[in-house]
């Protein structure tokens, strides 16, 4: 029986073969890997809860395929976990001229229609916790699996961006246009 000799040339060829295989699997099936998302989320939430201001203002842009206020930017003043003031402007106006696109005030009677209570930071954390509840520490998403893209403020822990995408990836993945939803914080200010 012949012994298999591991020469440097064979090792390099093996590494190249594995790299090429990984590339083609990614190209065809759109594999995405996220490491330690539940742990990062828990750490950010703990930071937020330990430093959470009682009174704050945030601006959040909601986008993707979702019900109103999708396609809008909201400006909310929050006291505790209650929205006390709210304003809205169209996202395309805010993007083209953010300095001159004013927020239109939303009457307190219309808060439910615009779902402003869904965008307090505590509500965003609750929704993200529910969405990410079954995500394992090492999350491998194949072509049709959802991808969770979430970022946090490094100092105060609040969510700065959250995107859920089911768009499909890779050449063999199903792709549709109306397949994601998310929000991005455009500003955050502690008022007390």
N, C-alpha and C positions, 0 to 999 in steps of 0.2 A: 504494500500500500504506500502510495506517495504522500509525502508530507506537503502541506500547503505552506509555501513560504510567503510571508508578508514583507514584500519589498517596498521601498518608498514609492515606486512607480505604481504598484497595485493599490496601495493605500490612497494615493492621489486619484487614481482612476475610480476607486470606490466612492470617494467623497464627491467627485464630479458627477458620477451616476446618480447618487442620492440627491444632489442639488438640482440636477435636470429633472428628476422625477417630481420633486417638490414643486418646481416651477410649473410643470405641465398640469399637475393636480390643481394648483392655484389658478392657472389660466382657464382650465376647462370647468372647474367646479366653484371657483370663487371662494375658497376657504379663507375665513378670517378667525384670528385667535385673539382673545382678550384675557390677560392674566390678572387675577386677583381683583376683579371688579367688585364682588361683594365686600371684600375687606377695605378697598378704597372708599366705597360708599359708606360703610359703617364708620370709618375714621372721620370722614368729612362731616357726617351727621353728628357725631359726638362733638366735633369742634364747633359746629354751628350751635348745638344745644348749650354748650358751655359759654359761648360768647354772644349768644343771640341778643340783639338789641330789642327793647320793648316797643320802640317806635322807629319805623324805617320807611323809606321810599324806594321803590324799584321801578325800572322800566324793563318790560319784557316783550320781545318780538316773538309772535306765535306764527308758525309756518307749516306748510305741508298740506296733506289731505286730511282736514279735520273740520269740525263744526265751528261756528263763530266763537271766539274772536279770531279765528284763523285768518291770516293775511293782514293782521293788525299789530300795532305796537300799543301796549297798555302802559300807562303810568299809574301806579297805585301807591297810596299812602296807607300804611298798615299800623294799627295800634293793637298790641298783643297779637291776636290772630284774626283781627277784624279789619276789613277794608273800610276806611273812613272817607277816602276821596279816591276817585278814579277818573281817568281820561283815556281817550283812544284817538289814534290817527292811523291812516292807511299806511301800510309798510312801504309801498312804492313811493309815497310822498316823503316819508322819513328817510328813505335811502337816497333820493335825489337831492334833497335839500334839508338836512336835519335841523339846521338852525332856524329855518323859516316855516317849518311845518308844525303848526301848533297842535296841541292835544285838545280835542273837543271833550268837554266835561260830560261825564255819565251821571245822570241823576241816581240817587240812592235807590229809588223805586225800580230802576232798570239794571241794578247790579246782577240780579239772577239771570236776566236775559243775556248779558255779556259774560257770565260765568266768572266774574272777577275774583270770587272767593277761591276758585281753583288755582289761582296764581300767587297766593301768599307763599312765602318760603316754606312754612310748615306744611301747607297743602302740596307743594311741589315735592317735598321730601316723602310725604305719605304716598303719593302717587308713584314716585320712583321706587320706593320700597316694595310696593305691591307688584310693580312691573318686574323688578329684579329679584323677586323672592325665590325663584327656582333656578337662578343662574349659578352654575357651579364655579368654584375658584379658578379653574382653567376652562374657559368657554371657547369651544370650537364651533363656529357657525359655518355650515355648508351653504350652498347656493340659495336655498329658499328659507333658511333659518333667519330670524331677525338679528340685526346687529344693533347693539346698544352703545351709543357714543355719548359719554357723559363726562363733564369736567366740573371741577370745584375750585373755589377761591382758596388759595393756599394759606391765607391768613385767618379768614373768618369761617371757612368751610361751606359757605352757601353754594348752591348749584349755579354755575354760570352758563351751562349749555347741556341740553339733553335732546338726543335725536334717536328715534326708533325707526329703523329702516327694514322693510321687507321687500326691497326692490329686486332681489335676485342679483346674483353676481356670476361672473364667469361666462364663458361662451355657451355652456350648456344650462345655465341657470335661467329660470323664467324671469323676465323683466317686464314690469309695468310702470307706467308713469306716476300714478296716484298711489304711492306705496310707502310714504314716510310721513312722520309727524314729529314736530319738535318745537323747542323754544330756545331762545338765547337771551340772557340778561344783557341789556344794553347800558344799564347803570344801576348802581346800588348805593344808597346813602343812609347811614344810621342817623336818626334824628334825636335819639336820647340814649 
